[in-house]
Amino acid sequence: PPSTHARQEKCGGNNVYCPKGSHMPTPVSVGHYSVGGEFAGENASNVRTGQEICPAGSYCQNGQAFRCRAGTFGNLTGLVNRVCSGFCPAGYRCREGSTSPE
């Protein structure tokens, strides 16, 4: 049954979220990261309330988003590999978080 408490309780780590009214944590989908929660800092990951698809220029693992490393680029959403879409071709530059070679 849904919680009857007025405030959110700990839900788990970044790899799960608890939508309003839920009684069990929901695993974050592959290629997504968890969002929400009324607390900041150390306790924020314990009250995640939703998920969003990983944006271009980043990759997501275990419910967390990370910027693509320098030397790689991420031109798609929902990436899960730290190489993102691939390595920057010779003669081009790819800064951290790049969505295309420059």
Summary of the structure (lengths in Angstrom):
residues: 102
radius of gyration: 16.4
end to end distance: 52.4
largest distance: 59.4
contacts: 283
relative contact order: 0.18
helix: 7%
strand: 25%
